[in-house]
């Protein structure tokens, strides 16, 4: 672990934290606009592009921060890897007009599998400790994150054995991965490390959990509208 007591290193860490927070705030703002806008409209597409770029940057910086400040933020390394892979796979899905992601999609799936294995190992190790806490996080935190990464990884790898995705299921795949990335960003800002910025009374009120709940409800609504708007033709593949 780097010695952040050194002034130059401390300045680098401060710059990373600042850029991570700013890009994360931009991602949350753009994500909210994209989620609420009419799907397929120019406004939705523009906001989605801003969200994707800001989310990838914020996630990558969070991953770097987790490696530098292992004692405080290590889990953000795994959350950052998941955030990047979710947005990349969602972007690849939009571009996969023939319903297949190819080698790039497989590479993303492999990264997610490695991330899952690491998170499960950390969770198991945390469970073996007297207080069930490893590097400041409970075993359940590692297992919860591994579950999200696992769903994404299985979805990536399953494409190797399925028929090409229909347009409907391609859109649905893009949608839930973007929303899950948005959920991670909101969780980091409101109920994760970012919660420290709010007064204790606000943190204890439970109101900071509302954004995550709203994102999940909106995701389910749009998924249902996308997948079940009409009867599914025989032979279509889904994830």
Buried (B, 14 or more C-beta within 10 A) or exposed (E): EEEBEEEEEEEBBEEBBEBBBBBBBBBBBBBBBBBEBEBEEEEBBBBBEBBBBBBBBBBBBBBBBBBBBBEBBBBBBBBBBBBBBBBBBBBBBBEBEEBBBEEBBBBBBBBBBEBBBBBBEBBEEBBEEEEEEBBEBBBEBBBBBBEBBBBBBBBBBEBEEBEBBBEBBBBBBBBBBBBBBBBBBBBBBBBBBBBEEBEEEEBEEEEBBEBBEBBBEBBEEBBEEBBEEEEEEEEBBEB
